């Protein structure tokens, strides 16, 4: 299975002090040496971590393909087309969210997405859509003519953490959920089934399938059982582990898990 390493959180550390260090550009060689297959970054509209200069430098200097996550904002799409990453993954984006909280609303934005996908593909950029694991979302993705979908694993990851963690702080998106362990197990199983069925359905439509959001060294094992998923994009857990092990070792450990 392919591993894309999202290096946004290196820029988060930099922006916390508004200085020049650490530079996400320094991660490129390390991530490649550790055996990863792709660099993933997200150029958000508010530039809260990765900025325009980062985007240009990373795409120009990376020896690994770059997957640029972006919204459908026209100004952002212009930047994507100008920089020509290997792939653009279109994601939903809200200024007030801590991190991306769900998949694209493909029905609501279908016409805009259709135009955006065409522009990106005409520019020679592979396109992926970040979607919830539903039949409808997969069908609409196929109609939009993209090569890839990326299944949102955030709900799965949150449920896994609630079930297996003794920490009092639960993920923000499910913090108000008060259910029994048995109910959590049932909910986690149902979410895993949704991911598996969506991946199988997508492959039947000749879509390539990636997955990501909230995946870590513990919960990734169940996602690996879904053979139709051929790529994982993982960021925060790798960067967090690198604080203690170093980035190369953190990436290598994840790559060993997802082989």
One Martini backbone bead per residue (centre of mass of N, CA, C, O) as a GRO file, in nm:
protein
  259
    1UNK     BB    1   0.098   0.035   0.020
    2UNK     BB    2   0.060   0.361   0.000
    3UNK     BB    3   0.247   0.658   0.129
    4UNK     BB    4   0.131   0.960   0.255
    5UNK     BB    5   0.291   1.256   0.377
    6UNK     BB    6   0.185   1.493   0.599
    7UNK     BB    7   0.355   1.825   0.654
    8UNK     BB    8   0.187   2.052   0.796
    9UNK     BB    9   0.286   2.027   1.109
   10UNK     BB   10   0.548   2.170   1.065
   11UNK     BB   11   0.414   2.448   1.005
   12UNK     BB   12   0.267   2.473   1.272
   13UNK     BB   13   0.524   2.513   1.442
   14UNK     BB   14   0.619   2.764   1.301
   15UNK     BB   15   0.351   2.942   1.342
   16UNK     BB   16   0.351   2.950   1.657
   17UNK     BB   17   0.619   3.170   1.628
   18UNK     BB   18   0.675   3.320   1.362
   19UNK     BB   19   0.896   3.157   1.201
   20UNK     BB   20   1.147   2.955   1.010
   21UNK     BB   21   1.110   2.724   1.235
   22UNK     BB   22   1.032   2.472   1.078
   23UNK     BB   23   1.103   2.343   0.756
   24UNK     BB   24   0.926   2.150   0.534
   25UNK     BB   25   1.152   2.115   0.321
   26UNK     BB   26   1.340   1.928   0.506
   27UNK     BB   27   1.147   1.662   0.472
   28UNK     BB   28   1.176   1.540   0.189
   29UNK     BB   29   1.430   1.353   0.212
   30UNK     BB   30   1.340   1.195   0.462
   31UNK     BB   31   1.078   1.071   0.353
   32UNK     BB   32   1.207   0.923   0.118
   33UNK     BB   33   1.420   0.755   0.281
   34UNK     BB   34   1.180   0.608   0.453
   35UNK     BB   35   0.961   0.512   0.201
   36UNK     BB   36   0.780   0.697   0.083
   37UNK     BB   37   0.542   0.799  -0.193
   38UNK     BB   38   0.434   1.083  -0.067
   39UNK     BB   39   0.340   1.424  -0.070
   40UNK     BB   40   0.138   1.610   0.163
   41UNK     BB   41  -0.068   1.908   0.119
   42UNK     BB   42  -0.238   2.210   0.262
   43UNK     BB   43  -0.391   2.484   0.104
   44UNK     BB   44  -0.525   2.718   0.278
   45UNK     BB   45  -0.703   3.007   0.281
   46UNK     BB   46  -0.559   3.104   0.571
   47UNK     BB   47  -0.263   2.999   0.602
   48UNK     BB   48  -0.199   2.833   0.882
   49UNK     BB   49   0.056   2.689   0.734
   50UNK     BB   50   0.071   2.648   0.447
   51UNK     BB   51   0.214   2.828   0.184
   52UNK     BB   52   0.296   2.950  -0.119
   53UNK     BB   53   0.601   2.898  -0.096
   54UNK     BB   54   0.588   2.610  -0.006
   55UNK     BB   55   0.436   2.499  -0.247
   56UNK     BB   56   0.642   2.566  -0.466
   57UNK     BB   57   0.894   2.428  -0.338
   58UNK     BB   58   0.784   2.140  -0.299
   59UNK     BB   59   0.707   2.082  -0.594
   60UNK     BB   60   0.994   2.151  -0.722
   61UNK     BB   61   1.181   1.958  -0.502
   62UNK     BB   62   1.038   1.700  -0.508
   63UNK     BB   63   1.091   1.342  -0.555
   64UNK     BB   64   0.800   1.329  -0.488
   65UNK     BB   65   0.492   1.322  -0.513
   66UNK     BB   66   0.235   1.577  -0.509
   67UNK     BB   67  -0.036   1.632  -0.281
   68UNK     BB   68  -0.284   1.883  -0.321
   69UNK     BB   69  -0.475   2.031  -0.099
   70UNK     BB   70  -0.810   2.176  -0.171
   71UNK     BB   71  -1.024   2.399  -0.260
   72UNK     BB   72  -1.275   2.569  -0.473
   73UNK     BB   73  -1.134   2.818  -0.476
   74UNK     BB   74  -1.033   3.006  -0.736
   75UNK     BB   75  -0.759   3.108  -0.621
   76UNK     BB   76  -0.650   2.829  -0.549
   77UNK     BB   77  -0.671   2.696  -0.828
   78UNK     BB   78  -0.466   2.881  -0.963
   79UNK     BB   79  -0.226   2.780  -0.793
   80UNK     BB   80  -0.238   2.488  -0.873
   81UNK     BB   81  -0.200   2.528  -1.179
   82UNK     BB   82   0.074   2.683  -1.157
   83UNK     BB   83   0.226   2.428  -0.996
   84UNK     BB   84   0.167   2.133  -1.072
   85UNK     BB   85   0.081   1.884  -0.935
   86UNK     BB   86   0.016   1.555  -0.946
   87UNK     BB   87  -0.214   1.623  -0.726
   88UNK     BB   88  -0.559   1.703  -0.655
   89UNK     BB   89  -0.734   1.749  -0.345
   90UNK     BB   90  -1.062   1.793  -0.281
   91UNK     BB   91  -1.179   1.993  -0.010
   92UNK     BB   92  -1.325   2.088   0.257
   93UNK     BB   93  -1.383   2.433   0.399
   94UNK     BB   94  -1.345   2.585   0.727
   95UNK     BB   95  -1.233   2.835   0.923
   96UNK     BB   96  -1.334   2.717   1.220
   97UNK     BB   97  -1.182   2.467   1.188
   98UNK     BB   98  -0.932   2.259   1.289
   99UNK     BB   99  -1.028   2.034   1.088
  100UNK     BB  100  -1.134   1.822   0.873
  101UNK     BB  101  -1.483   1.696   0.918
  102UNK     BB  102  -1.540   1.607   0.609
  103UNK     BB  103  -1.690   1.563   0.328
  104UNK     BB  104  -1.801   1.640   0.041
  105UNK     BB  105  -2.065   1.824  -0.118
  106UNK     BB  106  -2.149   1.714  -0.421
  107UNK     BB  107  -2.435   1.812  -0.478
  108UNK     BB  108  -2.408   2.116  -0.410
  109UNK     BB  109  -2.110   2.134  -0.595
  110UNK     BB  110  -2.122   2.005  -0.878
  111UNK     BB  111  -2.076   2.232  -1.090
  112UNK     BB  112  -1.812   2.340  -0.972
  113UNK     BB  113  -1.660   2.072  -0.979
  114UNK     BB  114  -1.676   2.018  -1.279
  115UNK     BB  115  -1.509   2.267  -1.360
  116UNK     BB  116  -1.259   2.211  -1.183
  117UNK     BB  117  -1.180   1.934  -1.289
  118UNK     BB  118  -1.138   2.020  -1.581
  119UNK     BB  119  -0.912   2.224  -1.531
  120UNK     BB  120  -0.710   2.029  -1.400
  121UNK     BB  121  -0.699   1.815  -1.627
  122UNK     BB  122  -0.614   2.016  -1.854
  123UNK     BB  123  -0.336   2.067  -1.676
  124UNK     BB  124  -0.236   1.765  -1.584
  125UNK     BB  125  -0.410   1.698  -1.322
  126UNK     BB  126  -0.476   1.501  -1.084
  127UNK     BB  127  -0.793   1.384  -0.933
  128UNK     BB  128  -0.940   1.426  -0.607
  129UNK     BB  129  -1.192   1.322  -0.366
  130UNK     BB  130  -1.317   1.413  -0.051
  131UNK     BB  131  -1.507   1.153   0.107
  132UNK     BB  132  -1.763   0.996   0.211
  133UNK     BB  133  -1.874   0.661   0.289
  134UNK     BB  134  -2.075   0.661   0.011
  135UNK     BB  135  -2.255   0.582  -0.258
  136UNK     BB  136  -2.320   0.865  -0.361
  137UNK     BB  137  -2.031   0.980  -0.359
  138UNK     BB  138  -1.914   0.778  -0.558
  139UNK     BB  139  -2.102   0.829  -0.796
  140UNK     BB  140  -2.038   1.136  -0.826
  141UNK     BB  141  -1.736   1.102  -0.875
  142UNK     BB  142  -1.765   0.947  -1.140
  143UNK     BB  143  -1.925   1.175  -1.288
  144UNK     BB  144  -1.677   1.388  -1.253
  145UNK     BB  145  -1.401   1.238  -1.362
  146UNK     BB  146  -1.217   1.107  -1.165
  147UNK     BB  147  -0.947   0.905  -1.047
  148UNK     BB  148  -1.002   0.978  -0.740
  149UNK     BB  149  -1.050   0.879  -0.400
  150UNK     BB  150  -1.101   0.996  -0.053
  151UNK     BB  151  -1.157   0.850   0.240
  152UNK     BB  152  -1.313   0.935   0.529
  153UNK     BB  153  -1.165   0.849   0.865
  154UNK     BB  154  -1.263   1.022   1.112
  155UNK     BB  155  -1.493   0.859   1.241
  156UNK     BB  156  -1.337   0.606   1.289
  157UNK     BB  157  -1.107   0.734   1.463
  158UNK     BB  158  -1.285   0.844   1.691
  159UNK     BB  159  -1.411   0.576   1.778
  160UNK     BB  160  -1.148   0.433   1.842
  161UNK     BB  161  -1.056   0.625   2.065
  162UNK     BB  162  -1.299   0.591   2.254
  163UNK     BB  163  -1.262   0.277   2.289
  164UNK     BB  164  -0.920   0.276   2.354
  165UNK     BB  165  -0.936   0.522   2.549
  166UNK     BB  166  -0.863   0.688   2.877
  167UNK     BB  167  -0.906   0.959   2.796
  168UNK     BB  168  -1.087   1.249   2.865
  169UNK     BB  169  -1.008   1.345   2.580
  170UNK     BB  170  -1.196   1.383   2.309
  171UNK     BB  171  -1.287   1.422   2.014
  172UNK     BB  172  -1.447   1.703   1.904
  173UNK     BB  173  -1.667   1.549   1.709
  174UNK     BB  174  -1.748   1.337   1.982
  175UNK     BB  175  -1.771   1.463   2.278
  176UNK     BB  176  -2.106   1.429   2.314
  177UNK     BB  177  -2.074   1.121   2.320
  178UNK     BB  178  -2.291   0.885   2.509
  179UNK     BB  179  -2.178   0.554   2.530
  180UNK     BB  180  -2.127   0.241   2.516
  181UNK     BB  181  -1.908   0.003   2.437
  182UNK     BB  182  -2.098  -0.163   2.259
  183UNK     BB  183  -2.185   0.074   2.083
  184UNK     BB  184  -1.905   0.148   1.980
  185UNK     BB  185  -1.846  -0.120   1.844
  186UNK     BB  186  -2.084  -0.100   1.646
  187UNK     BB  187  -2.003   0.171   1.515
  188UNK     BB  188  -1.723   0.083   1.417
  189UNK     BB  189  -1.815  -0.145   1.237
  190UNK     BB  190  -2.000   0.024   1.054
  191UNK     BB  191  -1.775   0.213   0.950
  192UNK     BB  192  -1.598  -0.009   0.829
  193UNK     BB  193  -1.812  -0.110   0.628
  194UNK     BB  194  -1.840   0.153   0.470
  195UNK     BB  195  -1.549   0.162   0.371
  196UNK     BB  196  -1.547  -0.109   0.225
  197UNK     BB  197  -1.786  -0.069   0.033
  198UNK     BB  198  -1.685   0.192  -0.102
  199UNK     BB  199  -1.425   0.071  -0.216
  200UNK     BB  200  -1.555  -0.150  -0.386
  201UNK     BB  201  -1.738   0.034  -0.555
  202UNK     BB  202  -1.515   0.213  -0.674
  203UNK     BB  203  -1.363  -0.017  -0.822
  204UNK     BB  204  -1.610  -0.091  -1.006
  205UNK     BB  205  -1.564   0.221  -1.134
  206UNK     BB  206  -1.244   0.271  -1.166
  207UNK     BB  207  -1.145   0.376  -0.897
  208UNK     BB  208  -0.925   0.520  -0.697
  209UNK     BB  209  -0.812   0.441  -0.351
  210UNK     BB  210  -0.819   0.640  -0.071
  211UNK     BB  211  -0.709   0.733   0.271
  212UNK     BB  212  -0.808   0.966   0.545
  213UNK     BB  213  -0.800   1.068   0.878
  214UNK     BB  214  -0.675   0.999   1.194
  215UNK     BB  215  -0.445   0.820   1.142
  216UNK     BB  216  -0.256   0.554   1.307
  217UNK     BB  217  -0.063   0.307   1.458
  218UNK     BB  218  -0.334   0.164   1.559
  219UNK     BB  219  -0.593   0.208   1.350
  220UNK     BB  220  -0.474   0.107   1.066
  221UNK     BB  221  -0.517  -0.206   1.064
  222UNK     BB  222  -0.818  -0.209   0.961
  223UNK     BB  223  -0.770  -0.061   0.688
  224UNK     BB  224  -0.570  -0.280   0.566
  225UNK     BB  225  -0.811  -0.491   0.505
  226UNK     BB  226  -0.874  -0.297   0.264
  227UNK     BB  227  -0.776  -0.380  -0.054
  228UNK     BB  228  -0.890  -0.130  -0.227
  229UNK     BB  229  -0.688   0.025  -0.074
  230UNK     BB  230  -0.382   0.204  -0.204
  231UNK     BB  231  -0.392   0.467  -0.004
  232UNK     BB  232  -0.230   0.669   0.248
  233UNK     BB  233  -0.296   0.969   0.445
  234UNK     BB  234  -0.046   1.084   0.681
  235UNK     BB  235   0.039   1.309   0.964
  236UNK     BB  236   0.011   1.384   1.274
  237UNK     BB  237   0.120   1.114   1.394
  238UNK     BB  238   0.402   1.134   1.266
  239UNK     BB  239   0.491   1.410   1.376
  240UNK     BB  240   0.449   1.342   1.673
  241UNK     BB  241   0.654   1.103   1.681
  242UNK     BB  242   0.909   1.268   1.584
  243UNK     BB  243   0.972   1.409   1.854
  244UNK     BB  244   1.100   1.120   1.964
  245UNK     BB  245   1.236   0.969   1.685
  246UNK     BB  246   1.210   1.108   1.436
  247UNK     BB  247   1.113   1.127   1.113
  248UNK     BB  248   1.231   0.876   0.977
  249UNK     BB  249   1.128   0.669   1.185
  250UNK     BB  250   0.827   0.739   1.173
  251UNK     BB  251   0.788   0.669   0.874
  252UNK     BB  252   0.903   0.381   0.875
  253UNK     BB  253   0.696   0.261   1.073
  254UNK     BB  254   0.450   0.315   0.893
  255UNK     BB  255   0.546   0.166   0.640
  256UNK     BB  256   0.559  -0.113   0.774
  257UNK     BB  257   0.249  -0.130   0.828
  258UNK     BB  258   0.152  -0.064   0.506
  259UNK     BB  259   0.280  -0.296   0.318
   0.00000   0.00000   0.00000
